[in-house]
Protein backbone atom coordinates (compact mmCIF):
# COMPACT_ATOMS: atom_id res chain seq x y z
CA UNK A 1 0.00 0.00 0.00
CA UNK A 2 1.40 3.40 -0.98
CA UNK A 3 1.18 6.74 0.77
CA UNK A 4 -0.25 9.82 -0.94
CA UNK A 5 0.86 13.34 -0.01
CA UNK A 6 -1.15 16.43 -0.92
CA UNK A 7 -0.47 20.09 -0.24
CA UNK A 8 -3.49 22.24 0.51
CA UNK A 9 -4.11 25.86 1.49
CA UNK A 10 -6.92 27.47 3.42
CA UNK A 11 -7.92 30.88 4.78
CA UNK A 12 -10.39 31.52 7.58
CA UNK A 13 -11.86 34.50 9.41
CA UNK A 14 -10.64 35.08 12.94
CA UNK A 15 -14.21 35.94 14.02
CA UNK A 16 -17.49 37.44 12.79
CA UNK A 17 -16.78 40.65 10.92
CA UNK A 18 -13.03 40.18 11.29
CA UNK A 19 -10.63 40.22 8.32
CA UNK A 20 -9.39 36.99 6.85
CA UNK A 21 -6.47 35.36 8.64
CA UNK A 22 -3.24 34.68 6.72
CA UNK A 23 -3.35 31.75 4.34
CA UNK A 24 -2.22 28.53 5.98
CA UNK A 25 -0.49 25.83 3.97
CA UNK A 26 -0.22 22.22 5.04
CA UNK A 27 0.69 18.75 3.84
CA UNK A 28 -1.77 15.90 4.27
CA UNK A 29 -0.83 12.22 4.15
CA UNK A 30 -3.15 9.35 3.33
CA UNK A 31 -2.15 5.69 3.58
CA UNK A 32 -5.53 4.36 2.46
CA UNK A 33 -6.49 3.05 5.89
CA UNK A 34 -8.60 6.07 6.87
CA UNK A 35 -8.98 9.83 6.48
CA UNK A 36 -5.90 11.84 5.50
CA UNK A 37 -4.02 13.41 8.39
CA UNK A 38 -1.99 16.61 8.58
CA UNK A 39 1.72 15.79 8.83
CA UNK A 40 3.25 19.24 8.32
CA UNK A 41 2.43 22.94 8.28
CA UNK A 42 4.34 24.94 5.66
CA UNK A 43 5.87 28.41 5.78
CA UNK A 44 8.55 30.27 3.88
CA UNK A 45 11.98 30.64 5.52
CA UNK A 46 12.70 34.29 4.82
CA UNK A 47 16.23 35.71 4.34
CA UNK A 48 17.44 38.84 6.18
CA UNK A 49 15.81 41.08 3.58
CA UNK A 50 12.40 39.58 4.28
CA UNK A 51 9.76 38.92 1.63
CA UNK A 52 11.22 41.32 -1.00
CA UNK A 53 14.59 39.53 -0.79
CA UNK A 54 12.91 36.12 -0.97
CA UNK A 55 10.85 37.07 -4.03
CA UNK A 56 13.94 38.47 -5.75
CA UNK A 57 15.95 35.29 -5.08
CA UNK A 58 13.19 32.96 -6.25
CA UNK A 59 13.40 34.40 -9.78
CA UNK A 60 16.62 32.45 -10.25
CA UNK A 61 15.02 29.28 -8.86
CA UNK A 62 15.98 29.65 -5.20
CA UNK A 63 13.49 28.44 -2.57
CA UNK A 64 13.50 28.05 1.22
CA UNK A 65 10.73 26.84 3.50
CA UNK A 66 10.05 24.97 6.72
CA UNK A 67 7.80 22.03 7.44
CA UNK A 68 6.46 22.55 10.96
CA UNK A 69 4.93 19.88 13.16
CA UNK A 70 2.19 22.24 14.40
CA UNK A 71 0.31 25.29 13.18
CA UNK A 72 1.98 27.48 15.81
CA UNK A 73 5.41 26.76 14.30
CA UNK A 74 7.08 25.59 17.50
CA UNK A 75 8.69 22.36 16.27
CA UNK A 76 10.47 21.81 12.96
CA UNK A 77 9.97 18.64 10.97
CA UNK A 78 12.24 19.55 8.07
CA UNK A 79 13.77 22.53 6.29
CA UNK A 80 14.48 23.01 2.60
CA UNK A 81 17.44 25.19 1.68
CA UNK A 82 18.92 26.17 -1.68
CA UNK A 83 22.49 25.08 -2.36
CA UNK A 84 22.71 26.83 -5.73
CA UNK A 85 20.41 28.29 -8.36
CA UNK A 86 21.73 29.56 -11.68
CA UNK A 87 21.36 28.89 -15.38
CA UNK A 88 18.07 27.08 -14.96
CA UNK A 89 19.51 24.48 -12.56
CA UNK A 90 18.60 24.62 -8.86
CA UNK A 91 19.94 22.31 -6.15
CA UNK A 92 18.23 21.93 -2.80
CA UNK A 93 18.86 20.08 0.45
CA UNK A 94 16.20 18.83 2.84
CA UNK A 95 17.40 18.87 6.45
CA UNK A 96 15.88 17.27 9.52
CA UNK A 97 14.99 18.94 12.81
CA UNK A 98 18.60 18.58 14.04
CA UNK A 99 20.14 19.73 10.76
CA UNK A 100 20.82 16.20 9.51
CA UNK A 101 20.65 15.56 5.77
CA UNK A 102 17.42 13.86 4.68
CA UNK A 103 17.94 14.16 0.95
CA UNK A 104 18.83 16.26 -2.07
CA UNK A 105 16.52 17.59 -4.79
CA UNK A 106 17.69 18.96 -8.14
CA UNK A 107 15.54 20.75 -10.71
CA UNK A 108 16.92 21.22 -14.23
CA UNK A 109 14.67 23.45 -16.28
CA UNK A 110 13.65 22.29 -19.75
CA UNK A 111 16.17 23.26 -22.45
CA UNK A 112 18.51 24.61 -19.77
CA UNK A 113 19.62 21.38 -18.14
CA UNK A 114 20.12 17.99 -19.80
CA UNK A 115 16.96 17.53 -21.85
CA UNK A 116 13.90 18.88 -23.58
CA UNK A 117 11.77 18.36 -20.47
CA UNK A 118 12.22 19.65 -16.92
CA UNK A 119 14.22 17.03 -15.02
CA UNK A 120 13.82 16.35 -11.30
CA UNK A 121 16.37 14.26 -9.38
CA UNK A 122 15.69 12.96 -5.87
CA UNK A 123 18.47 11.41 -3.78
CA UNK A 124 18.57 10.03 -0.25
CA UNK A 125 21.88 9.43 1.58
CA UNK A 126 23.19 6.00 0.64
CA UNK A 127 20.41 5.43 -1.89
CA UNK A 128 20.21 5.51 -5.69
CA UNK A 129 19.20 8.59 -7.64
CA UNK A 130 15.58 8.70 -8.73
CA UNK A 131 15.07 10.74 -11.90
CA UNK A 132 11.76 12.03 -13.21
CA UNK A 133 10.81 14.15 -16.22
CA UNK A 134 7.91 16.54 -16.36
CA UNK A 135 5.24 15.17 -18.69
CA UNK A 136 5.43 12.37 -21.24
CA UNK A 137 6.94 13.07 -24.66
CA UNK A 138 3.73 11.99 -26.42
CA UNK A 139 1.57 14.46 -24.48
CA UNK A 140 4.11 17.24 -24.97
CA UNK A 141 3.82 16.70 -28.75
CA UNK A 142 0.03 16.86 -28.49
CA UNK A 143 0.30 20.01 -26.34
CA UNK A 144 2.57 21.81 -28.82
CA UNK A 145 0.28 20.93 -31.73
CA UNK A 146 -2.74 22.23 -29.84
CA UNK A 147 -1.01 25.37 -28.50
CA UNK A 148 -2.35 27.77 -31.20
CA UNK A 149 -5.92 26.72 -30.41
CA UNK A 150 -5.32 27.04 -26.65
CA UNK A 151 -3.94 30.54 -27.15
CA UNK A 152 -7.18 31.51 -28.89
CA UNK A 153 -9.21 30.05 -26.02
CA UNK A 154 -7.15 32.06 -23.52
CA UNK A 155 -8.02 35.29 -25.35
CA UNK A 156 -11.71 34.58 -24.77
CA UNK A 157 -11.19 33.62 -21.11
CA UNK A 158 -9.60 37.00 -20.41
CA UNK A 159 -12.91 38.68 -21.30
CA UNK A 160 -15.19 35.94 -20.01
CA UNK A 161 -13.63 34.46 -16.90
CA UNK A 162 -15.36 31.51 -15.28
CA UNK A 163 -15.40 31.12 -11.47
CA UNK A 164 -13.03 28.35 -10.47
CA UNK A 165 -11.12 28.43 -13.76
CA UNK A 166 -7.42 28.43 -12.90
CA UNK A 167 -6.28 29.07 -16.44
CA UNK A 168 -5.13 25.48 -16.76
CA UNK A 169 -6.18 25.25 -20.42
CA UNK A 170 -2.67 26.29 -21.54
CA UNK A 171 -0.71 24.30 -18.98
CA UNK A 172 1.72 21.77 -20.33
CA UNK A 173 1.79 18.15 -19.13
CA UNK A 174 2.84 18.00 -15.48
CA UNK A 175 2.85 14.34 -14.50
CA UNK A 176 6.23 13.13 -13.21
CA UNK A 177 7.26 9.53 -12.64
CA UNK A 178 10.60 8.97 -10.93
CA UNK A 179 12.70 5.90 -11.69
CA UNK A 180 15.72 4.66 -9.77
CA UNK A 181 17.21 1.43 -8.51
CA UNK A 182 14.86 -0.58 -10.71
CA UNK A 183 11.80 0.96 -9.04
CA UNK A 184 9.29 3.75 -9.49
CA UNK A 185 9.50 5.17 -5.95
CA UNK A 186 7.58 8.39 -6.59
CA UNK A 187 4.89 9.67 -8.92
CA UNK A 188 3.36 13.13 -9.10
CA UNK A 189 -0.13 13.31 -10.55
CA UNK A 190 -1.22 16.74 -11.75
CA UNK A 191 -4.89 15.96 -11.15
CA UNK A 192 -5.31 16.88 -7.51
CA UNK A 193 -1.60 17.72 -7.17
CA UNK A 194 -0.88 14.42 -5.44
CA UNK A 195 2.49 12.80 -4.83
CA UNK A 196 2.32 9.03 -4.55
CA UNK A 197 5.08 7.35 -2.53
CA UNK A 198 5.43 3.78 -3.78
CA UNK A 199 8.70 2.63 -2.23
CA UNK A 200 8.82 1.97 1.54
CA UNK A 201 12.37 3.30 1.79
CA UNK A 202 11.41 6.87 0.84
CA UNK A 203 11.54 9.21 3.86
CA UNK A 204 8.11 10.84 4.10
CA UNK A 205 9.74 14.14 5.10
CA UNK A 206 11.67 14.19 1.83
CA UNK A 207 8.48 13.39 -0.09
CA UNK A 208 6.61 16.15 1.78
CA UNK A 209 9.32 18.66 0.93
CA UNK A 210 9.18 17.52 -2.70
CA UNK A 211 5.42 18.09 -3.09
CA UNK A 212 5.76 21.53 -1.47
CA UNK A 213 8.70 22.40 -3.73
CA UNK A 214 6.82 21.25 -6.83
CA UNK A 215 3.97 23.57 -5.89
CA UNK A 216 6.36 26.55 -5.81
CA UNK A 217 6.99 26.01 -9.52
CA UNK A 218 3.32 25.77 -10.48
CA UNK A 219 1.08 28.46 -11.97
CA UNK A 220 -0.49 29.03 -8.54
CA UNK A 221 2.77 29.05 -6.59
CA UNK A 222 1.98 29.31 -2.88
CA UNK A 223 5.25 31.07 -1.97
CA UNK A 224 5.14 33.95 -4.46
CA UNK A 225 2.90 36.29 -2.46
CA UNK A 226 3.85 39.77 -1.29
CA UNK A 227 2.57 39.06 2.23
C-alpha positions, 0 to 999 in steps of 0.5 A: 500500500502506498502513501499519498501526499497532498499540499493544501491551502486554506484561509479563515476568518478570525471571528465574525466581521473580522478580516481573513487570517493569513493563508495557511499551507499544510501537507496531508498524508493518506495511507488508504487506511482512513482519512488523511491526516496533517503531517506538516504545516508549511511556511517560507523561511525568509532571508534577512531582507524579508519577503522582497529579498525572498521574491527576488531570489526565487526568480533564479530558482531559489526556494526556502521553506520549513515544514512545521509539526504544528500550526503554531510553528514551534517544532520543525519537521524539516527545512528546505534550503537552496544550495545553488540556483543559476542557469536554470539548474537549482539544487536543494537540500532537505534537512531534519529537525537537528540539521541532519541531511534527509535528501537532495533535490535537483531541478533542471529546467527544460532546455537549460539542463540535460533535456527537452523536459524539466528534469527532477532528481531525488536522492537520499543518503546511501540510496540511488538517484531517482530521476523524473521528467515533467510530462510524457513526450507523447503528451508534450507533442500533443500540447505543442500541436494544440497550442495555437488553439489554446492561445485563442481560447485564452483570449476569450477567457480574459474577457469571459472568466469563469469562477473556479477556472485556474487558467489550466487550459494552456498548462503543459503536461505536469505528470512526473514519474521517478525511476531509480534502482529498478523501481518507481518510488515516486509519482506526481499526478497533476490531477489533484496535485498528489504525490504518490510514494510507492517505495517503503524506503522513501523518507516521508519528510523528503516526499513532503518537501518535494510536493511543497517544492513542486507547488512553488513552480506551479502556476499558482505558486503558494510562496510567491505572495507579497505578504 
